Structures are given as C-alpha cells and as structure tokens.
Amino acid sequence: IKECDWSSDVCSSDLEAVRATERGFVVFRPVQVKMSGGSTEWVAQEVSDLQLGRRQPGFVEVVRGLAPGEFIVRKGAEALENRTPIDIPPELAKQILASRAP
C-alpha cells in the first residue's frame, strides 16, 4: 500500500500498481467494509475510471481517478480482483483511516 505522490492535480504512481484490463487501466485502493457479523475487513476496491498521462521508467501520471493523498495497493495488484480481502498492518490502517477523516 502506498500513498500517491501528488504534484498539483496529477498523481505519480508506481507503474506496477496500474493494471491494464479490457475495460482500460485500473488500480486498487484499500477499503474497510463491515461484514455480516459486525466485524470489519479490508478489501481491495477497483478504481477503473483512470486517465493516465505521461510515463517515465517505473512511474505513470494518473490525471483522473484518484484523489490527493489517496492510498493504493502497489505490490501484488496483478493478482487482485474487486473486493479481494487484503491484509493491512495496524499502523498503516490507522494512517489510511486518518487520511479519510473529515
């Protein structure tokens, strides 16, 4: 999991986090969901409305589809599908939740 690096309105993401599909390019963001028993679980949520910009070796600009400071799954994204359960270390989970607080 990695926080996007931002410069004005453009996110610079590791190229390995962006996956090409038949519907276009996607990345995955970690999302906490409530389960039927009341517990919570982290899952990977597909972000499919990406517009990519310039590319450099190992990096790509994401012009549209991610918000400033948003966390994305960087390693292992090629094996993910929408709502795949993922493990998040507790300290990182706190950071992700804090970044979404109003």
Order of alpha helices (4+ residues) and beta strands (2+ residues): beta-beta-beta-beta-beta-beta-beta-beta-beta-beta-alpha
